[in-house]
């Protein structure tokens, strides 16, 4: 199911990795301080829906997804991990929610790490609830309050291997734990619910509270694998090969639009939803929205008609977008980040512009009896007052003040 982790080979002397290169979503599986001791990284709370979209414009090199929320808030979406892969950000998953998502998305390049990931990949486990546990909040550093079933399973295997119980008694332990609701699954509750001989019970009661956590072990491995990848990228290794992905559906695009952070010059991120609310208060908001909708609709129509564009057309579309704005190549990444765009989202925007241009170029033939270029010129000129100006007259005053061309518009 999974492809081997990318193993980028440094092509020049190693550069010092930065904390911003690696983003780790982490909660009860491992203390944040331990993750930071393993590698330079930025540790964020357990991922919710939109959290991966939010960090992509900041251009990390890798993401380690370990913990994620469920029940209390929408869980991180599969589309977010795919969007990260499309943006050239390698996602590693393990231990908990990360193991689930990695097992599901391994064919798309998400790299799974650890024993729990392997259990899901190989069909040993199938129920998402096996990684669930009750934990404290941020103020108590996500301290675990119950035991996940995957840790019971790992502890039972270790107890059998260590001679603390028989294989049959180990299976009873797991079965009794599985019958408990995850929020009340503590070691005393598991032992109380398990039918065991007295001697085995005493041995397990003394050992189980000290049993190593499989989740913690896999979380360490996930952070380490992602950190090694980020360090290699920082040292000059190439990005992972692009993965062909289906386009984001509208609900995912809207979540991305609301949550992706636009990066200010001082490095602080502002949720794009806040930028949109400010834009909505501008007097020309309706004009900007109409202009964007026309472009979006034309690109969507082009796709529905089977119009395709090549790399050269996309490069030309990007040039027609950025050159009039005075964005030099060296400023490109900063400008895109300020727009709240990661490489994947920027690539989609450029493709839209290229599709729009291709559709306009073929307007006379792409539809039955479609409009020609001169008809378009006449319509545009009459709408802007240029027609009257060409006639030798003066266009209305408002038309003289109105901008006649936007980025990428054909003259």
Long-range contacts (C-beta under 8 A, 24 or more apart in sequence): 1-103, 1-106, 1-107, 1-121, 2-102, 2-103, 2-106, 2-107, 2-110, 2-111, 2-112, 2-121, 3-106, 3-107, 3-109, 3-111, 5-92, 5-111, 5-113, 5-225, 5-229, 6-90, 6-111, 6-229, 6-240, 7-232, 8-229, 8-232, 8-233, 8-237, 8-238, 8-240, 9-232, 9-237, 10-232, 10-235, 10-236, 10-237, 11-235, 11-236, 11-237, 12-235, 12-236, 13-235, 14-231, 14-234, 14-235, 15-234, 15-235, 15-236, 16-234, 17-227, 17-230, 17-231, 17-234, 18-234, 20-58, 20-60, 21-60, 21-61, 21-62, 21-230, 21-231, 21-233, 21-234, 22-60, 22-61, 22-62, 22-63, 22-64, 22-223, 22-226, 22-227, 22-230, 23-55, 23-60, 23-62, 23-63, 23-64, 24-63, 24-64, 24-66, 24-223, 24-226, 25-51, 25-52, 25-63, 25-64, 25-65, 25-66, 25-67, 25-68, 25-76, 25-98, 26-64, 26-66, 26-67, 26-142, 26-219, 26-223, 27-66, 27-67, 27-135, 27-142, 28-67, 28-133, 28-135, 28-142, 28-143, 28-144, 28-215, 29-66, 29-67, 29-95, 29-96, 29-213, 29-215, 29-216, 29-218, 29-219, 30-66, 30-95, 30-215, 30-216, 30-219, 30-220, 30-223, 31-141, 32-141, 34-220, 35-219, 35-223, 38-220, 38-223, 38-224, 38-227, 39-223, 39-224, 39-226, 39-227, 39-230, 39-231, 40-227, 41-223, 41-226, 41-227, 45-138, 45-142, 46-97, 46-142, 47-75, 47-76, 47-97, 48-73, 48-74, 48-75, 48-76, 49-73, 49-74, 49-75, 49-76, 49-77, 49-80, 49-255, 50-76, 50-80, 50-255, 50-256, 50-258, 50-259, 51-76, 51-80, 51-259, 52-76, 52-80, 52-81, 52-83, 52-84, 52-91, 53-80, 53-83, 53-255, 53-256, 53-259, 53-260, 54-259, 54-260, 54-261, 54-269, 54-271, 55-261, 56-83, 56-84, 56-87, 56-89, 56-260, 56-342, 56-344, 56-345, 57-260, 57-261, 57-262, 57-263, 57-269, 57-336, 57-337, 57-339, 57-340, 57-341, 57-342, 57-345, 58-261, 58-263, 58-269, 58-337, 59-89, 59-333, 59-337, 59-342, 59-343, 60-89, 60-230, 61-89, 61-90, 61-229, 61-230, 61-233, 61-234, 62-89, 62-90, 62-91, 62-92, 62-226, 62-227, 62-229, 62-230, 62-233, 63-89, 63-90, 63-91, 63-92, 63-226, 64-92, 64-93, 64-94, 64-98, 64-222, 64-223, 64-225, 64-226, 64-227, 65-91, 65-92, 65-93, 65-97, 65-98, 65-101, 65-102, 65-222, 66-93, 66-94, 66-95, 66-96, 66-97, 66-98, 66-219, 66-222, 66-223, 67-95, 67-96, 67-97, 67-98, 67-142, 67-219, 68-96, 68-97, 68-98, 68-101, 70-97, 70-128, 70-132, 76-101, 77-252, 77-255, 78-104, 78-105, 79-248, 79-249, 79-252, 80-252, 80-256, 81-105, 81-108, 81-110, 82-108, 82-243, 82-245, 83-248, 83-252, 83-256, 83-342, 83-344, 83-345, 84-342, 84-344, 85-109, 85-110, 85-240, 85-243, 85-245, 86-242, 86-243, 86-245, 86-343, 86-344, 86-347, 87-342, 87-343, 87-344, 87-345, 88-239, 88-240, 88-242, 88-343, 88-344, 89-342, 90-226, 90-229, 90-239, 90-240, 92-222, 92-225, 92-226, 92-229, 93-117, 93-222, 94-218, 94-219, 94-221, 94-222, 94-225, 95-131, 95-215, 95-216, 95-218, 95-219, 95-222, 96-131, 96-148, 96-215, 96-219, 97-131, 98-222, 99-131, 99-218, 100-128, 100-131, 108-243, 108-245, 109-240, 109-243, 111-225, 113-218, 113-221, 113-222, 113-225, 114-214, 114-217, 114-218, 114-219, 114-221, 114-222, 115-154, 115-214, 115-217, 115-218, 116-150, 116-214, 116-215, 116-218, 117-218, 119-150, 119-153, 125-150, 129-182, 131-215, 132-182, 133-182, 133-185, 134-182, 134-183, 145-183, 146-182, 146-183, 146-184, 146-185, 146-186, 147-177, 147-185, 147-186, 147-187, 147-190, 148-182, 148-185, 148-215, 149-174, 149-177, 149-178, 149-182, 149-185, 150-214, 150-215, 151-211, 151-213, 151-214, 151-215, 152-177, 152-178, 152-185, 152-190, 153-214, 154-211, 154-212, 154-213, 154-214, 155-208, 155-211, 155-212, 155-214, 158-211, 158-212, 159-204, 159-207, 159-208, 159-211, 164-200, 164-203, 164-204, 164-207, 165-196, 165-200, 165-203, 165-204, 166-200, 169-194, 169-196, 169-197, 169-200, 172-196, 173-204, 247-348, 256-345, 260-340, 260-341, 260-342, 260-345, 261-340, 262-337, 262-338, 262-339, 262-340, 263-334, 263-337, 263-338, 263-340, 264-338, 265-334, 265-338, 272-340, 275-340, 291-406, 295-352, 295-353, 295-356, 296-352, 298-355, 298-356, 298-359, 298-360, 299-351, 299-352, 299-353, 299-355, 299-356, 299-359, 301-359, 302-355, 302-356, 302-358, 302-359, 303-355, 305-359, 305-366, 307-355, 307-358, 307-359, 307-362, 307-366, 309-351, 309-354, 309-355, 309-358, 313-354, 313-357, 313-358, 314-347, 314-350, 314-351, 314-354, 316-354, 316-357, 317-350, 317-351, 317-353, 317-354, 317-357, 317-408, 318-350, 318-353, 320-353, 320-357, 320-407, 320-408, 321-349, 321-350, 321-353, 321-407, 321-408, 322-407, 324-407, 325-407, 353-408, 356-408, 357-408, 357-410, 360-410
